Protein backbone atom coordinates (compact mmCIF):
# COMPACT_ATOMS: atom_id res chain seq x y z
CA UNK A 1 0.00 0.00 0.00
CA UNK A 2 1.35 3.38 -1.01
CA UNK A 3 1.17 5.81 1.94
CA UNK A 4 2.07 8.79 -0.21
CA UNK A 5 -0.46 10.56 -2.42
CA UNK A 6 2.05 11.21 -5.21
CA UNK A 7 5.75 11.13 -6.02
CA UNK A 8 6.26 14.77 -5.02
CA UNK A 9 5.01 14.08 -1.50
CA UNK A 10 7.28 11.02 -1.25
CA UNK A 11 10.30 13.03 -2.42
CA UNK A 12 9.46 15.79 0.05
CA UNK A 13 9.59 13.34 2.96
CA UNK A 14 12.91 11.94 1.73
CA UNK A 15 14.38 15.43 1.68
CA UNK A 16 13.04 16.08 5.21
CA UNK A 17 14.72 13.01 6.69
CA UNK A 18 18.22 14.59 7.08
CA UNK A 19 16.74 17.63 8.85
CA UNK A 20 14.65 15.39 11.12
CA UNK A 21 17.71 13.29 11.99
CA UNK A 22 19.65 16.43 12.94
CA UNK A 23 16.77 17.63 15.12
CA UNK A 24 16.41 14.24 16.81
CA UNK A 25 20.13 13.65 17.39
CA UNK A 26 21.23 17.18 18.31
CA UNK A 27 18.11 18.59 20.00
CA UNK A 28 15.51 16.00 20.99
CA UNK A 29 17.87 13.32 22.33
CA UNK A 30 20.04 15.69 24.44
CA UNK A 31 16.90 17.37 25.77
CA UNK A 32 15.25 14.09 26.80
CA UNK A 33 18.51 12.76 28.22
CA UNK A 34 18.89 15.98 30.21
CA UNK A 35 15.44 15.45 31.69
CA UNK A 36 16.46 11.93 32.68
CA UNK A 37 19.70 13.14 34.29
CA UNK A 38 17.83 15.78 36.30
CA UNK A 39 15.97 12.98 38.12
CA UNK A 40 19.16 11.08 39.01
CA UNK A 41 22.25 11.72 41.14
CA UNK A 42 24.71 11.23 38.28
CA UNK A 43 28.18 12.69 38.71
CA UNK A 44 31.24 12.72 36.47
CA UNK A 45 32.71 9.22 36.47
CA UNK A 46 29.80 7.55 38.26
CA UNK A 47 26.45 6.25 37.05
CA UNK A 48 23.58 7.67 39.04
CA UNK A 49 20.31 6.23 40.24
CA UNK A 50 16.80 7.63 40.12
CA UNK A 51 16.12 10.06 43.00
CA UNK A 52 12.93 11.74 41.81
CA UNK A 53 12.54 15.47 42.50
CA UNK A 54 15.40 15.67 44.98
CA UNK A 55 17.58 17.83 42.70
CA UNK A 56 14.77 20.33 42.19
CA UNK A 57 13.99 20.42 45.91
CA UNK A 58 17.65 21.16 46.61
CA UNK A 59 17.59 23.96 44.07
CA UNK A 60 14.53 25.68 45.51
CA UNK A 61 16.01 25.50 48.99
CA UNK A 62 19.31 27.02 47.80
CA UNK A 63 19.88 30.73 48.39
CA UNK A 64 22.35 30.76 45.50
CA UNK A 65 19.72 29.45 43.07
CA UNK A 66 17.19 32.05 44.24
CA UNK A 67 19.78 34.77 43.73
CA UNK A 68 20.52 33.47 40.25
CA UNK A 69 16.79 33.51 39.41
CA UNK A 70 16.66 37.19 40.41
CA UNK A 71 19.82 37.87 38.41
CA UNK A 72 18.28 36.22 35.35
CA UNK A 73 15.12 38.30 35.76
CA UNK A 74 17.02 41.58 36.14
CA UNK A 75 19.33 40.77 33.26
CA UNK A 76 16.57 39.69 30.87
CA UNK A 77 14.05 42.44 31.64
CA UNK A 78 16.68 45.19 31.77
CA UNK A 79 18.42 44.10 28.57
CA UNK A 80 15.24 43.62 26.53
CA UNK A 81 13.71 46.91 27.69
CA UNK A 82 16.83 48.88 26.74
CA UNK A 83 17.27 47.02 23.43
CA UNK A 84 13.64 47.70 22.54
CA UNK A 85 13.76 51.42 23.35
CA UNK A 86 17.15 52.06 21.75
CA UNK A 87 16.52 49.79 18.75
CA UNK A 88 13.13 51.35 17.94
CA UNK A 89 14.51 54.88 18.39
CA UNK A 90 17.42 54.23 16.04
CA UNK A 91 15.12 52.56 13.50
CA UNK A 92 12.80 55.59 13.48
CA UNK A 93 15.75 57.94 13.03
CA UNK A 94 17.23 55.90 10.17
CA UNK A 95 13.83 55.59 8.45
CA UNK A 96 13.50 59.38 8.36
CA UNK A 97 16.99 60.00 6.98
CA UNK A 98 17.28 61.34 3.46
CA UNK A 99 20.85 60.19 2.79
CA UNK A 100 23.26 57.50 3.96
CA UNK A 101 20.64 54.88 4.89
CA UNK A 102 22.52 51.98 3.30
CA UNK A 103 25.81 52.85 4.97
CA UNK A 104 24.22 53.27 8.42
CA UNK A 105 22.25 50.02 8.06
CA UNK A 106 25.49 48.21 7.32
CA UNK A 107 27.41 49.92 10.13
CA UNK A 108 24.70 49.25 12.71
CA UNK A 109 25.11 45.50 12.17
CA UNK A 110 28.79 45.42 13.16
CA UNK A 111 28.29 44.74 16.90
CA UNK A 112 26.00 41.83 16.01
CA UNK A 113 28.22 40.15 13.42
CA UNK A 114 31.50 40.44 15.35
CA UNK A 115 32.28 37.15 17.18
CA UNK A 116 30.98 37.27 20.75
CA UNK A 117 34.27 36.25 22.37
CA UNK A 118 36.21 38.94 20.51
CA UNK A 119 33.80 41.76 21.28
CA UNK A 120 33.38 40.76 24.94
CA UNK A 121 37.16 40.64 25.40
CA UNK A 122 37.30 44.21 24.08
CA UNK A 123 34.70 45.23 26.65
CA UNK A 124 36.62 43.37 29.37
CA UNK A 125 39.67 45.49 28.48
CA UNK A 126 37.57 48.65 28.74
CA UNK A 127 36.22 47.56 32.15
CA UNK A 128 39.56 46.34 33.53
CA UNK A 129 40.54 48.42 36.63
CA UNK A 130 44.24 48.56 35.67
CA UNK A 131 43.95 49.92 32.14
CA UNK A 132 40.27 50.82 31.67
CA UNK A 133 39.78 53.47 29.03
CA UNK A 134 36.36 54.19 30.50
CA UNK A 135 37.84 54.92 33.92
CA UNK A 136 40.59 57.01 32.30
CA UNK A 137 37.91 59.17 30.65
CA UNK A 138 35.93 59.40 33.89
CA UNK A 139 39.00 60.48 35.87
CA UNK A 140 40.08 63.00 33.19
CA UNK A 141 36.61 64.54 33.20
CA UNK A 142 36.78 64.88 36.99
CA UNK A 143 33.72 62.71 37.56
CA UNK A 144 35.64 60.41 39.92
CA UNK A 145 39.12 60.26 41.40
CA UNK A 146 39.47 56.46 41.20
CA UNK A 147 37.11 55.44 38.44
CA UNK A 148 34.26 52.94 38.61
CA UNK A 149 34.63 49.34 39.87
CA UNK A 150 32.87 47.96 36.82
CA UNK A 151 33.38 44.26 37.50
CA UNK A 152 34.30 44.10 41.19
CA UNK A 153 30.97 45.18 42.73
CA UNK A 154 27.72 43.35 42.12
CA UNK A 155 25.55 46.27 41.01
CA UNK A 156 28.19 47.65 38.67
CA UNK A 157 28.95 44.17 37.35
CA UNK A 158 25.29 43.52 36.53
CA UNK A 159 25.07 46.91 34.82
CA UNK A 160 28.21 46.08 32.83
CA UNK A 161 26.94 42.73 31.50
CA UNK A 162 23.57 44.29 30.64
CA UNK A 163 25.40 47.08 28.80
CA UNK A 164 27.38 44.60 26.72
CA UNK A 165 24.29 42.52 25.95
CA UNK A 166 22.42 45.65 24.88
CA UNK A 167 25.34 46.72 22.69
CA UNK A 168 25.28 43.36 20.92
CA UNK A 169 21.50 43.07 20.70
CA UNK A 170 20.46 46.55 19.54
CA UNK A 171 21.41 45.88 15.87
CA UNK A 172 18.99 42.91 15.74
CA UNK A 173 16.17 45.08 17.07
CA UNK A 174 17.04 48.00 14.81
CA UNK A 175 17.22 46.03 11.56
CA UNK A 176 14.05 44.09 12.38
CA UNK A 177 12.12 47.25 13.20
CA UNK A 178 13.44 48.92 10.05
CA UNK A 179 12.05 46.05 7.98
CA UNK A 180 8.69 46.49 9.68
CA UNK A 181 8.67 50.28 9.20
CA UNK A 182 9.39 49.91 5.49
CA UNK A 183 6.31 47.70 5.11
CA UNK A 184 3.98 50.37 6.55
CA UNK A 185 2.29 52.26 3.73
CA UNK A 186 2.93 56.00 3.51
CA UNK A 187 -0.76 56.60 2.80
CA UNK A 188 -1.58 55.99 6.47
CA UNK A 189 0.67 58.84 7.55
CA UNK A 190 -0.57 61.10 4.75
CA UNK A 191 -4.16 60.50 5.79
CA UNK A 192 -3.26 61.27 9.41
CA UNK A 193 -1.52 64.49 8.42
CA UNK A 194 -4.59 65.67 6.55
CA UNK A 195 -6.54 65.17 9.79
CA UNK A 196 -4.01 67.28 11.68
CA UNK A 197 -2.42 64.41 13.65
CA UNK A 198 0.76 65.22 15.55
CA UNK A 199 3.96 63.17 15.40
CA UNK A 200 3.31 61.32 18.65
CA UNK A 201 -0.25 60.53 17.53
CA UNK A 202 0.98 59.04 14.25
CA UNK A 203 3.51 56.98 16.19
CA UNK A 204 1.00 55.74 18.78
CA UNK A 205 -1.99 55.11 16.50
CA UNK A 206 -0.26 54.02 13.28
CA UNK A 207 3.36 52.93 13.78
CA UNK A 208 2.99 50.87 16.95
CA UNK A 209 -0.18 48.94 15.96
CA UNK A 210 1.13 48.09 12.49
CA UNK A 211 4.55 47.22 13.89
CA UNK A 212 3.06 44.99 16.59
CA UNK A 213 3.64 41.61 14.82
CA UNK A 214 7.31 42.47 14.26
CA UNK A 215 7.70 43.70 17.83
CA UNK A 216 6.27 40.49 19.29
CA UNK A 217 8.48 38.26 17.13
CA UNK A 218 11.59 40.27 17.96
CA UNK A 219 10.77 40.23 21.69
CA UNK A 220 10.18 36.48 21.53
CA UNK A 221 13.52 35.70 19.93
CA UNK A 222 15.35 38.20 22.13
CA UNK A 223 13.79 36.72 25.28
CA UNK A 224 14.91 33.23 24.28
CA UNK A 225 18.45 34.40 23.52
CA UNK A 226 18.83 36.74 26.49
CA UNK A 227 17.55 34.51 29.28
CA UNK A 228 19.87 31.71 28.12
CA UNK A 229 22.89 34.00 27.68
CA UNK A 230 26.21 32.33 28.50
CA UNK A 231 29.14 33.77 26.55
CA UNK A 232 29.02 37.35 27.83
CA UNK A 233 28.75 36.32 31.48
CA UNK A 234 31.35 33.56 31.29
CA UNK A 235 33.97 35.71 29.54
CA UNK A 236 33.33 39.02 31.29
CA UNK A 237 32.72 38.09 34.93
CA UNK A 238 32.56 34.30 35.23
CA UNK A 239 29.38 34.81 37.27
CA UNK A 240 31.06 36.93 39.94
CA UNK A 241 31.46 38.75 42.13
CA UNK A 242 29.80 36.53 44.73
CA UNK A 243 27.31 35.07 42.23
CA UNK A 244 26.30 38.66 41.42
CA UNK A 245 26.08 38.08 37.66
CA UNK A 246 25.46 34.33 37.46
CA UNK A 247 22.55 33.38 35.21
CA UNK A 248 20.84 30.01 34.90
CA UNK A 249 23.01 28.98 31.94
CA UNK A 250 26.32 29.84 33.64
CA UNK A 251 25.24 28.27 36.94
CA UNK A 252 24.26 25.08 35.09
CA UNK A 253 27.72 24.98 33.51
CA UNK A 254 29.46 25.58 36.84
CA UNK A 255 27.47 22.92 38.68
CA UNK A 256 27.31 20.37 35.88
CA UNK A 257 30.74 20.68 34.26
CA UNK A 258 33.10 22.58 36.55
CA UNK A 259 32.11 20.77 39.76
CA UNK A 260 31.07 17.49 38.11
CA UNK A 261 27.50 17.35 39.48
CA UNK A 262 25.90 16.55 36.13
CA UNK A 263 22.43 15.84 37.52
CA UNK A 264 22.25 19.21 39.31
CA UNK A 265 23.48 21.02 36.21
CA UNK A 266 20.83 19.21 34.16
CA UNK A 267 18.12 20.21 36.66
CA UNK A 268 19.14 23.88 36.36
CA UNK A 269 19.14 23.65 32.57
CA UNK A 270 15.73 21.95 32.48
CA UNK A 271 14.38 24.69 34.73
CA UNK A 272 14.85 27.07 31.78
CA UNK A 273 12.43 25.06 29.62
CA UNK A 274 9.09 25.97 31.31
CA UNK A 275 10.18 29.62 31.46
CA UNK A 276 11.02 29.72 27.75
CA UNK A 277 7.90 27.72 26.87
CA UNK A 278 5.65 30.10 28.81
CA UNK A 279 7.28 33.17 27.24
CA UNK A 280 6.92 31.67 23.76
CA UNK A 281 3.29 30.67 24.35
CA UNK A 282 2.25 34.11 25.65
CA UNK A 283 3.94 36.01 22.85
CA UNK A 284 2.63 33.71 20.11
CA UNK A 285 -0.84 34.04 21.58
CA UNK A 286 -0.52 37.81 21.32
CA UNK A 287 0.44 37.42 17.65
CA UNK A 288 -2.60 35.25 16.92
CA UNK A 289 -4.93 37.73 18.62
CA UNK A 290 -3.42 40.52 16.55
CA UNK A 291 -3.92 38.55 13.33
CA UNK A 292 -7.57 37.80 14.17
CA UNK A 293 -8.26 41.48 14.71
LUMNU-856579 format. One record per residue: y negated, x negated, z of N, C-alpha, C in turn; residue number from 1. Coordinates in steps of 0.2 Angstrom, whole numbers. Layout:
   n.y   n.x   n.z  ca.y  ca.x  ca.z   c.y   c.x   c.z  nr
     Y     X     Z     Y     X     Z     Y     X     Z NUM
...
//
This chain:
   n.y   n.x   n.z  ca.y  ca.x  ca.z   c.y   c.x   c.z  nr
     6    -4     0     0     0     0    -6    -4     0   1
   -11    -3    -4   -17    -7    -5   -22    -4     0   2
   -24    -8     5   -29    -6    10   -36    -6     7   3
   -37   -10     2   -44   -10    -1   -45    -5    -7   4
   -51    -3    -7   -53     2   -12   -53    -1   -19   5
   -55    -7   -20   -56   -10   -26   -56   -18   -25   6
   -56   -21   -30   -56   -29   -30   -62   -32   -27   7
   -68   -29   -28   -74   -31   -25   -74   -31   -17   8
   -71   -26   -15   -70   -25    -7   -65   -30    -5   9
   -60   -31    -8   -55   -36    -6   -58   -43    -6  10
   -62   -45   -12   -65   -51   -12   -70   -52    -7  11
   -74   -47    -5   -79   -47     0   -76   -49     7  12
   -70   -46     8   -67   -48    15   -64   -55    15  13
   -62   -58     9   -60   -65     9   -66   -69    10  14
   -71   -68     7   -77   -72     8   -80   -71    16  15
   -78   -66    19   -80   -65    26   -76   -69    31  16
   -70   -70    29   -65   -74    33   -68   -80    36  17
   -70   -85    32   -73   -91    35   -78   -90    41  18
   -83   -85    39   -88   -84    44   -85   -81    51  19
   -80   -76    50   -77   -73    56   -73   -78    60  20
   -70   -83    56   -66   -89    60   -71   -93    64  21
   -77   -94    61   -82   -98    65   -85   -94    71  22
   -86   -88    70   -88   -84    76   -83   -84    81  23
   -77   -83    79   -71   -82    84   -70   -89    88  24
   -70   -94    84   -68  -101    87   -74  -104    91  25
   -80  -103    88   -86  -106    92   -90  -102    96  26
   -89   -95    96   -93   -91   100   -88   -86   104  27
   -84   -82   101   -80   -78   105   -75   -81   110  28
   -71   -86   107   -67   -89   112   -70   -93   118  29
   -75   -97   116   -78  -100   122   -81   -95   127  30
   -84   -90   124   -87   -85   129   -81   -81   133  31
   -76   -79   130   -70   -76   134   -67   -81   139  32
   -67   -88   137   -64   -93   141   -69   -94   147  33
   -75   -94   146   -80   -94   151   -79   -89   156  34
   -78   -83   154   -77   -77   158   -71   -78   163  35
   -66   -81   160   -60   -82   163   -61   -88   169  36
   -64   -93   167   -66   -99   171   -70   -96   177  37
   -75   -91   176   -79   -89   181   -75   -85   187  38
   -69   -83   186   -65   -80   191   -59   -84   194  39
   -60   -91   192   -55   -96   195   -59  -101   199  40
   -56  -106   202   -59  -111   206   -57  -118   202  41
   -58  -118   195   -56  -124   191   -61  -129   192  42
   -59  -135   193   -63  -141   194   -61  -146   188  43
   -65  -151   187   -64  -156   182   -57  -160   185  44
   -52  -160   181   -46  -164   182   -41  -159   186  45
   -43  -153   188   -38  -149   191   -38  -142   189  46
   -32  -139   188   -31  -132   185   -32  -127   191  47
   -37  -123   190   -38  -118   195   -34  -112   195  48
   -35  -108   201   -31  -102   201   -36   -96   202  49
   -34   -90   201   -38   -84   201   -41   -83   208  50
   -47   -82   208   -50   -81   215   -55   -74   215  51
   -55   -71   209   -59   -65   209   -66   -66   209  52
   -70   -62   213   -77   -63   213   -80   -68   217  53
   -76   -72   220   -78   -77   225   -84   -81   222  54
   -84   -84   216   -89   -88   214   -96   -84   213  55
   -95   -78   211  -102   -74   211  -104   -72   218  56
  -100   -71   223  -102   -70   230  -106   -76   232  57
  -103   -82   231  -106   -88   233  -113   -89   230  58
  -113   -87   224  -120   -88   220  -125   -84   224  59
  -123   -77   225  -128   -73   228  -130   -74   235  60
  -126   -78   238  -127   -80   245  -131   -87   245  61
  -132   -90   239  -135   -97   239  -143   -96   238  62
  -146   -99   243  -154   -99   242  -156  -103   236  63
  -152  -108   234  -154  -112   228  -153  -107   221  64
  -148  -103   221  -147   -99   215  -153   -93   215  65
  -155   -91   221  -160   -86   221  -167   -89   219  66
  -168   -95   221  -174   -99   219  -174  -100   211  67
  -168  -102   208  -167  -103   201  -169   -96   197  68
  -166   -90   200  -168   -84   197  -175   -83   197  69
  -179   -84   202  -186   -83   202  -189   -88   197  70
  -187   -94   197  -189   -99   192  -188   -97   185  71
  -183   -94   183  -181   -91   177  -186   -86   175  72
  -187   -81   180  -192   -76   179  -199   -78   177  73
  -201   -82   182  -208   -85   181  -209   -89   174  74
  -204   -93   172  -204   -97   166  -204   -92   160  75
  -199   -87   160  -198   -83   154  -204   -78   153  76
  -207   -75   159  -212   -70   158  -219   -74   156  77
  -220   -80   160  -226   -83   159  -226   -86   152  78
  -221   -89   150  -220   -92   143  -221   -87   137  79
  -218   -81   138  -218   -76   133  -225   -73   132  80
  -228   -72   138  -235   -69   138  -240   -73   135  81
  -240   -80   137  -244   -84   134  -243   -85   126  82
  -237   -86   124  -235   -86   117  -237   -80   113  83
  -236   -74   116  -238   -68   113  -246   -68   112  84
  -250   -69   117  -257   -69   117  -260   -74   112  85
  -258   -80   113  -260   -86   109  -258   -85   102  86
  -252   -83   101  -249   -83    94  -252   -77    90  87
  -253   -71    93  -257   -66    90  -264   -67    88  88
  -267   -71    93  -274   -73    92  -275   -77    86  89
  -271   -82    86  -271   -87    80  -270   -84    74  90
  -265   -79    74  -263   -76    67  -269   -71    65  91
  -272   -68    69  -278   -64    67  -284   -68    65  92
  -285   -74    68  -290   -79    65  -288   -81    58  93
  -282   -83    57  -280   -86    51  -280   -81    45  94
  -278   -75    47  -278   -69    42  -285   -68    40  95
  -290   -69    44  -297   -68    42  -300   -74    39  96
  -297   -79    38  -300   -85    35  -301   -84    27  97
  -306   -87    25  -307   -86    17  -304   -92    14  98
  -304   -98    17  -301  -104    14  -296  -108    19  99
  -292  -112    16  -287  -116    20  -282  -113    23 100
  -280  -107    21  -274  -103    24  -268  -107    24 101
  -266  -109    18  -260  -113    16  -259  -119    21 102
  -265  -123    21  -264  -129    25  -263  -128    32 103
  -267  -123    35  -266  -121    42  -260  -118    44 104
  -257  -114    39  -250  -111    40  -245  -117    41 105
  -246  -122    36  -241  -127    37  -242  -132    43 106
  -248  -133    45  -250  -137    51  -247  -134    57 107
  -248  -127    57  -246  -123    64  -239  -124    65 108
  -235  -125    60  -227  -126    61  -225  -132    64 109
  -229  -137    64  -227  -144    66  -224  -144    73 110
  -227  -141    78  -224  -141    85  -217  -138    85 111
  -216  -134    80  -209  -130    80  -204  -134    76 112
  -206  -138    71  -201  -141    67  -199  -148    70 113
  -204  -151    74  -202  -157    77  -196  -157    82 114
  -192  -162    81  -186  -161    86  -188  -161    93 115
  -184  -156    97  -186  -155   104  -187  -161   108 116
  -182  -165   108  -181  -171   112  -187  -176   111 117
  -189  -177   104  -195  -181   103  -201  -178   105 118
  -202  -172   104  -209  -169   106  -209  -169   114 119
  -204  -167   117  -204  -167   125  -205  -174   128 120
  -202  -179   125  -203  -186   127  -211  -188   126 121
  -214  -185   121  -221  -187   120  -225  -183   126 122
  -223  -177   128  -226  -173   133  -225  -177   140 123
  -219  -179   141  -217  -183   147  -221  -189   148 124
  -223  -193   142  -227  -198   142  -234  -196   145 125
  -237  -190   142  -243  -188   144  -244  -186   151 126
  -238  -183   154  -238  -181   161  -236  -187   166 127
  -234  -192   163  -232  -198   168  -238  -200   172 128
  -237  -201   179  -242  -203   183  -245  -210   182 129
  -241  -214   179  -243  -221   178  -247  -222   172 130
  -246  -219   167  -250  -220   161  -251  -213   157 131
  -253  -208   161  -254  -201   158  -261  -201   155 132
  -261  -200   149  -267  -199   145  -271  -193   148 133
  -268  -188   150  -271  -182   153  -275  -183   159 134
  -271  -187   163  -275  -189   170  -280  -194   168 135
  -280  -198   163  -285  -203   161  -291  -199   159 136
  -290  -194   155  -296  -190   153  -299  -186   159 137
  -295  -183   164  -297  -180   169  -301  -184   174 138
  -299  -190   175  -302  -195   179  -309  -197   176 139
  -309  -198   170  -315  -200   166  -320  -195   166 140
  -318  -189   166  -323  -183   166  -325  -182   173 141
  -322  -185   178  -324  -184   185  -322  -178   188 142
  -316  -175   185  -314  -169   188  -309  -170   194 143
  -306  -176   194  -302  -178   200  -302  -186   200 144
  -301  -188   206  -301  -196   207  -294  -199   206 145
  -289  -195   207  -282  -197   206  -278  -194   200 146
  -281  -189   197  -277  -186   192  -273  -180   195 147
  -269  -177   191  -265  -171   193  -257  -173   193 148
  -254  -172   199  -247  -173   199  -243  -168   195 149
  -243  -169   189  -240  -164   184  -232  -163   186 150
  -229  -168   187  -221  -167   187  -219  -168   195 151
  -223  -170   199  -221  -172   206  -221  -166   211 152
  -225  -161   209  -226  -155   214  -223  -149   210 153
  -220  -144   214  -217  -139   211  -221  -134   206 154
  -227  -132   209  -231  -128   205  -234  -131   199 155
  -236  -137   199  -238  -141   193  -233  -142   188 156
  -227  -144   191  -221  -145   187  -219  -138   183 157
  -219  -133   186  -218  -126   183  -223  -125   177 158
  -229  -126   179  -235  -125   174  -234  -130   168 159
  -231  -136   169  -230  -141   164  -225  -139   159 160
  -219  -137   162  -214  -135   157  -215  -128   154 161
  -219  -124   157  -221  -118   153  -226  -120   148 162
  -231  -125   149  -235  -127   144  -232  -130   138 163
  -227  -134   139  -223  -137   134  -219  -132   130 164
  -216  -127   133  -213  -121   130  -217  -117   126 165
  -223  -116   128  -228  -112   124  -230  -116   118 166
  -232  -122   119  -234  -127   113  -228  -127   108 167
  -222  -127   110  -217  -126   105  -216  -119   102 168
  -217  -114   106  -215  -107   104  -221  -104   100 169
  -227  -106   101  -233  -102    98  -232  -102    90 170
  -230  -107    87  -229  -107    79  -225  -101    77 171
  -219  -100    81  -215   -95    79  -218   -88    79 172
  -222   -87    85  -225   -81    85  -231   -80    80 173
  -234   -85    79  -240   -85    74  -238   -84    67 174
  -233   -87    65  -230   -86    58  -227   -79    57 175
  -223   -77    62  -220   -70    62  -226   -65    62 176
  -231   -66    66  -236   -61    66  -240   -61    59 177
  -241   -67    57  -245   -67    50  -241   -63    45 178
  -234   -64    45  -230   -60    40  -231   -53    41 179
  -231   -51    47  -232   -43    48  -239   -41    46 180
  -245   -45    48  -251   -43    46  -252   -43    38 181
  -249   -47    35  -250   -47    27  -247   -40    25 182
  -242   -38    28  -238   -32    26  -243   -25    27 183
  -248   -26    31  -252   -20    33  -257   -19    27 184
  -257   -13    24  -261   -11    19  -269   -12    21 185
  -273   -14    16  -280   -15    18  -283    -8    18 186
  -280    -3    14  -283     4    14  -284     7    21 187
  -279     5    26  -280     8    32  -286     6    36 188
  -288    -1    35  -294    -3    38  -300    -1    34 189
  -300     0    28  -306     3    24  -307    10    26 190
  -302    14    27  -303    21    29  -306    21    36 191
  -304    16    40  -306    16    47  -314    14    47 192
  -315    10    43  -322     8    42  -327    13    40 193
  -324    17    35  -328    23    33  -330    28    38 194
  -325    28    43  -326    33    49  -330    30    55 195
  -332    23    53  -336    20    58  -333    17    64 196
  -326    15    63  -322    12    68  -324     5    70 197
  -324     3    76  -326    -4    78  -320    -8    77 198
  -321   -15    78  -316   -20    77  -310   -19    82 199
  -312   -17    88  -307   -17    93  -303   -10    92 200
  -306    -5    89  -303     1    88  -298     0    82 201
  -300    -3    77  -295    -5    71  -289    -9    74 202
  -290   -14    78  -285   -18    81  -280   -13    85 203
  -283    -9    89  -279    -5    94  -275     1    90 204
  -278     4    86  -276    10    83  -272     9    76 205
  -273     3    73  -270     1    66  -266    -5    67 206
  -268   -10    69  -265   -17    69  -259   -17    74 207
  -260   -15    80  -254   -15    85  -249   -10    83 208
  -250    -4    81  -245     1    80  -241    -1    74 209
  -244    -4    68  -240    -6    62  -237   -12    63 210
  -239   -16    68  -236   -23    69  -231   -22    75 211
  -230   -16    77  -225   -15    83  -218   -18    81 212
  -215   -16    76  -208   -18    74  -207   -26    74 213
  -212   -29    71  -212   -37    71  -213   -39    78 214
  -217   -36    82  -219   -39    89  -212   -38    93 215
  -209   -32    93  -202   -31    96  -197   -36    94 216
  -196   -38    88  -191   -42    86  -193   -49    88 217
  -199   -51    88  -201   -58    90  -200   -59    97 218
  -202   -54   101  -201   -54   108  -194   -54   110 219
  -190   -51   106  -182   -51   108  -180   -58   107 220
  -181   -61   101  -179   -68   100  -181   -73   105 221
  -188   -72   106  -191   -77   111  -188   -76   118 222
  -187   -70   120  -184   -69   126  -177   -72   127 223
  -173   -71   122  -166   -75   121  -167   -82   122 224
  -171   -85   118  -172   -92   118  -175   -95   124 225
  -180   -91   127  -184   -94   132  -180   -94   139 226
  -176   -88   140  -173   -88   146  -167   -92   147 227
  -164   -95   141  -159   -99   141  -161  -106   139 228
  -167  -108   140  -170  -114   138  -167  -120   142 229
  -165  -125   139  -162  -131   143  -165  -138   141 230
  -167  -139   135  -169  -146   133  -175  -148   136 231
  -180  -143   136  -187  -145   139  -186  -147   147 232
  -182  -143   150  -182  -144   157  -178  -150   159 233
  -172  -151   155  -168  -157   156  -171  -163   155 234
  -175  -164   150  -179  -170   148  -185  -171   152 235
  -189  -166   153  -195  -167   156  -195  -168   164 236
  -191  -163   167  -190  -164   175  -183  -164   177 237
  -178  -163   174  -172  -163   176  -170  -157   181 238
  -175  -152   182  -174  -147   186  -178  -148   193 239
  -181  -154   194  -185  -155   200  -192  -153   199 240
  -196  -155   204  -194  -157   211  -191  -152   215 241
  -186  -154   219  -183  -149   224  -181  -142   221 242
  -177  -143   215  -175  -137   211  -181  -132   209 243
  -187  -135   209  -193  -131   207  -194  -129   200 244
  -190  -132   195  -190  -130   188  -183  -129   185 245
  -178  -129   190  -172  -127   187  -171  -120   185 246
  -168  -119   179  -167  -113   176  -159  -112   176 247
  -157  -106   174  -150  -104   174  -146  -109   170 248
  -149  -111   164  -145  -115   160  -144  -122   163 249
  -150  -125   165  -149  -132   168  -145  -132   175 250
  -145  -126   179  -141  -126   185  -134  -126   183 251
  -132  -122   178  -125  -121   175  -123  -128   173 252
  -127  -132   170  -125  -139   168  -124  -143   174 253
  -128  -143   178  -128  -147   184  -122  -146   188 254
  -120  -139   189  -115  -137   193  -108  -138   190 255
  -108  -136   183  -102  -137   179  -100  -143   177 256
  -105  -147   174  -103  -154   171  -105  -160   176 257
  -111  -160   179  -113  -165   183  -109  -166   189 258
  -108  -160   193  -104  -161   199   -96  -159   198 259
   -95  -157   192   -87  -155   191   -85  -149   193 260
   -89  -144   195   -87  -137   197   -87  -133   191 261
   -82  -133   187   -83  -129   181   -83  -122   182 262
   -79  -119   186   -79  -112   188   -86  -110   190 263
   -89  -113   194   -96  -111   197  -101  -112   191 264
  -101  -117   187  -105  -117   181  -104  -112   176 265
   -98  -110   175   -96  -104   171   -99   -98   174 266
   -98   -97   180  -101   -91   183  -109   -90   182 267
  -112   -96   183  -119   -96   182  -121   -94   175 268
  -117   -97   170  -118   -96   163  -117   -88   161 269
  -111   -86   164  -110   -79   162  -115   -74   165 270
  -118   -76   171  -123   -72   174  -129   -71   169 271
  -130   -75   164  -135   -74   159  -134   -68   154 272
  -127   -67   153  -125   -62   148  -128   -55   149 273
  -127   -52   156  -130   -45   157  -137   -45   156 274
  -141   -51   158  -148   -51   157  -150   -51   150 275
  -147   -55   146  -149   -55   139  -147   -49   135 276
  -141   -46   137  -139   -39   134  -143   -34   136 277
  -146   -34   142  -150   -28   144  -157   -29   140 278
  -160   -35   140  -166   -36   136  -165   -34   129 279
  -160   -36   126  -158   -35   119  -158   -27   118 280
  -154   -24   122  -153   -16   122  -160   -13   122 281
  -164   -15   127  -171   -11   128  -175   -12   122 282
  -175   -18   120  -180   -20   114  -178   -16   108 283
  -171   -16   107  -169   -13   101  -169    -6   101 284
  -169    -3   107  -170     4   108  -177     6   106 285
  -182     2   108  -189     3   107  -190     3    99 286
  -187    -2    96  -187    -2    88  -185     4    85 287
  -179     7    87  -176    13    85  -181    19    86 288
  -184    19    92  -189    25    93  -195    24    89 289
  -197    18    87  -203    17    83  -201    19    76 290
  -195    18    73  -193    20    67  -192    27    66 291
  -190    31    71  -189    38    71  -196    41    70 292
  -201    38    74  -207    41    74  -211    40    67 293
//
